[in-house]
């Protein structure tokens, strides 16, 4: 690299008076910028890159690079989640986060990103299966309460007691009376949780019918994802309108001031994950460590449960039925 030293010249024709020093206007070491390499130059210089493109194709490589860039963009927020977790530990606060939404709406992937760097000793992810015969004869909330956090701990529910408001109601896994009792009691149940100091965050991931179908097709054709498909998943597209109706009823009747719903548009997985982290961080009064990142949720991605209900009602008026 060539280093050029530039010195401004003092005008020779102007005499220097006694006691007056000549001054140098500029004295710098200016480094010439290295010319940017073209894509062709980079390609020609890297045999490994040429081999990779030949083996995997440029489209797959670009997709991988994009994904790596997105994962890097999450890291500052993941660092903040660690600070948030320290606040919970020090203050002995309890936190519960509910991840709800249709199948293939991105709940699991978001949970993995949220917890990736957190202290495993102070958080748990809970994904309950079908209730046993004993559980079916207990108070409905009991098996969830048994998984609740202690002081300084966070519990993330991958589906929660709202199964009764959605899946169980759509597929007839509960009686109309059981559904009615749940919808009548859940608001008071959550109010009591919050009143006793639990931080309760309710996230609903909203995906479109077309995107859900695309994700189901990927699962069917990918040996690493096939385990995600269940009998309920396979019926999700056919029962789309039923799920939409139940989504509307759930949001309308269980969105409250003390335990509001936050709806996250999740067709774009990266945007959904990023904005879910922002929502979680904004719900906890911890001392932030990084003021250079944007904590404001994207209004195109994150909306309140009450606003979602309003939009769904508007669509029903215009089109005669719900859509998403």
RAPEHU-V305113 format. One line per field, one symbol per residue. phi: phi as a letter, one per 40 degrees, with the letter a starting at -180 (. if undefined). burial: # if it has 16 or more other ideal C-beta (glycine too) atoms within 10 Angstrom, else .. A space follows every 50 residues. Layout:
# RAPEHU-V305113
phi->???
burial->???
This chain:
# RAPEHU-V305113
phi->.cbbcbbcccdcccccccgbccbccbabbcccccccccdccccccbcccc cccccbgcccccccccccccccccdccccccccccccccccgcbbbbcbb iccgchccccdccccdbccccbaabbbcccccccccbcddccccdcbccc dgbbbbccgbccdccbdccccgcbcdccccccccbcccdcccdcdchccb bbbbcbbcccccccccccccbbccbccccbccdcccccbdcccccccdcc cccbcbccaccbcbcbcccccccccccccccccbccccbbcccccccccc bbbcccccccccccccccbgacbb
burial->.................................................. ..#................#...#..##.##..###.##...######## ########.##.###..#...##.##.#..#........#..##...##. .###################...#....#..##..#...#..#....### #########.##..##..#........#....#..#...#..######## ##.###..#.#######.#############..#.#..........#... ###.##.##..#.........#.#
